Amino acid sequence: MNIESLREYCLSKPNTEETTPFGPDTLVYKVNGKMFLLMGLDEEQLSFNVKCDPDKAIELREQYDCVQPGYHMNKKHWNTVIVDGSVSSRQLKEWIDHSYALVTTKKKAN
């Protein structure tokens, strides 16, 4: 997966918008105003942050070297994924799907 295929995949999700609230070097993908993925454009190695169920986040970090606690994010709920070829594009998409699902199914507080 490269940066263009990552962008295309994120934008293919319903109601997704691409924004740059942290400046021109960071792309943020939101659904219904909530972030589900962000990535820096100025990094040597492609990586992205995705939201993750806290228990699953720990499992993924233990199982995959390319998955680390979310850089500059709440490490309980976010993982940084380094796209280094060690996992398939299919697996990367599953993690993006998980993040998207967490954001779209979150219940609003009354």
Secondary structure, 3 states (H helix, E strand, C coil): CCHHHHHHHHHCCCCEEEECCCCCCEEEEEECCEEEEEEECCCCCCEEEEECCHHHHHHHHHHCCCEEECCCCCCCCEEEEECCCCCCHHHHHHHHHHHHHHHHHCCCCC
